[in-house]
């Protein structure tokens, strides 16, 4: 979009603010809580790393 001449504000609005506003209408989108609950990079579940590409 930037290469096509759109401003950074336009890109931010289309790819971030609009979706957050839309999905936020459900009352179930909690951005702040998701950031706080980010998994530990070394965490595992049944011997597999939780994060894609992470090595246990």
CNS distance restraints for C-alpha pairs under 8 A (distance, minus, plus):
assign (resid   1 and name CA) (resid   5 and name CA) 6.59 0.50 0.50
assign (resid   1 and name CA) (resid   6 and name CA) 5.60 0.50 0.50
assign (resid   1 and name CA) (resid  11 and name CA) 6.71 0.50 0.50
assign (resid   2 and name CA) (resid   6 and name CA) 4.99 0.50 0.50
assign (resid   2 and name CA) (resid   7 and name CA) 6.27 0.50 0.50
assign (resid   2 and name CA) (resid   8 and name CA) 6.88 0.50 0.50
assign (resid   2 and name CA) (resid  11 and name CA) 7.38 0.50 0.50
assign (resid   6 and name CA) (resid  10 and name CA) 6.03 0.50 0.50
assign (resid   6 and name CA) (resid  11 and name CA) 6.84 0.50 0.50
assign (resid   7 and name CA) (resid  11 and name CA) 6.45 0.50 0.50
assign (resid   8 and name CA) (resid  12 and name CA) 6.08 0.50 0.50
assign (resid   9 and name CA) (resid  13 and name CA) 6.02 0.50 0.50
assign (resid  10 and name CA) (resid  14 and name CA) 6.20 0.50 0.50
assign (resid  11 and name CA) (resid  15 and name CA) 5.90 0.50 0.50
assign (resid  11 and name CA) (resid  16 and name CA) 7.92 0.50 0.50
assign (resid  12 and name CA) (resid  16 and name CA) 5.33 0.50 0.50
assign (resid  12 and name CA) (resid  17 and name CA) 6.42 0.50 0.50
assign (resid  13 and name CA) (resid  17 and name CA) 4.69 0.50 0.50
assign (resid  13 and name CA) (resid  18 and name CA) 5.69 0.50 0.50
assign (resid  14 and name CA) (resid  18 and name CA) 5.57 0.50 0.50
assign (resid  14 and name CA) (resid  19 and name CA) 7.36 0.50 0.50
assign (resid  15 and name CA) (resid  19 and name CA) 6.72 0.50 0.50
assign (resid  16 and name CA) (resid  20 and name CA) 6.11 0.50 0.50
assign (resid  17 and name CA) (resid  21 and name CA) 6.04 0.50 0.50
assign (resid  18 and name CA) (resid  22 and name CA) 6.06 0.50 0.50
assign (resid  19 and name CA) (resid  23 and name CA) 5.96 0.50 0.50
assign (resid  20 and name CA) (resid  24 and name CA) 5.56 0.50 0.50
assign (resid  20 and name CA) (resid  29 and name CA) 7.76 0.50 0.50
assign (resid  21 and name CA) (resid  25 and name CA) 6.51 0.50 0.50
assign (resid  23 and name CA) (resid  27 and name CA) 7.92 0.50 0.50
assign (resid  23 and name CA) (resid  28 and name CA) 7.89 0.50 0.50
assign (resid  23 and name CA) (resid  29 and name CA) 6.35 0.50 0.50
assign (resid  24 and name CA) (resid  28 and name CA) 6.59 0.50 0.50
assign (resid  24 and name CA) (resid  29 and name CA) 5.05 0.50 0.50
assign (resid  24 and name CA) (resid  30 and name CA) 7.72 0.50 0.50
assign (resid  30 and name CA) (resid  34 and name CA) 6.38 0.50 0.50
assign (resid  31 and name CA) (resid  35 and name CA) 6.45 0.50 0.50
assign (resid  32 and name CA) (resid  36 and name CA) 6.47 0.50 0.50
assign (resid  33 and name CA) (resid  37 and name CA) 6.14 0.50 0.50
assign (resid  34 and name CA) (resid  38 and name CA) 6.43 0.50 0.50
assign (resid  39 and name CA) (resid  43 and name CA) 6.92 0.50 0.50
assign (resid  39 and name CA) (resid  50 and name CA) 7.61 0.50 0.50
assign (resid  39 and name CA) (resid  51 and name CA) 7.86 0.50 0.50
assign (resid  41 and name CA) (resid  50 and name CA) 7.74 0.50 0.50
assign (resid  41 and name CA) (resid  51 and name CA) 6.73 0.50 0.50
assign (resid  41 and name CA) (resid  54 and name CA) 6.97 0.50 0.50
assign (resid  42 and name CA) (resid  49 and name CA) 7.12 0.50 0.50
assign (resid  42 and name CA) (resid  54 and name CA) 7.55 0.50 0.50
assign (resid  42 and name CA) (resid  55 and name CA) 7.51 0.50 0.50
assign (resid  42 and name CA) (resid  56 and name CA) 5.91 0.50 0.50
assign (resid  43 and name CA) (resid  49 and name CA) 6.21 0.50 0.50
assign (resid  43 and name CA) (resid  50 and name CA) 6.16 0.50 0.50
assign (resid  43 and name CA) (resid  56 and name CA) 7.38 0.50 0.50
assign (resid  44 and name CA) (resid  48 and name CA) 5.23 0.50 0.50
assign (resid  44 and name CA) (resid  49 and name CA) 4.41 0.50 0.50
assign (resid  44 and name CA) (resid  50 and name CA) 5.40 0.50 0.50
assign (resid  44 and name CA) (resid  56 and name CA) 6.80 0.50 0.50
assign (resid  45 and name CA) (resid  49 and name CA) 6.40 0.50 0.50
assign (resid  45 and name CA) (resid  50 and name CA) 6.42 0.50 0.50
assign (resid  47 and name CA) (resid  56 and name CA) 7.85 0.50 0.50
assign (resid  48 and name CA) (resid  56 and name CA) 7.08 0.50 0.50
assign (resid  49 and name CA) (resid  53 and name CA) 7.93 0.50 0.50
assign (resid  49 and name CA) (resid  54 and name CA) 5.99 0.50 0.50
assign (resid  49 and name CA) (resid  55 and name CA) 6.36 0.50 0.50
assign (resid  49 and name CA) (resid  56 and name CA) 5.52 0.50 0.50
assign (resid  50 and name CA) (resid  54 and name CA) 7.44 0.50 0.50
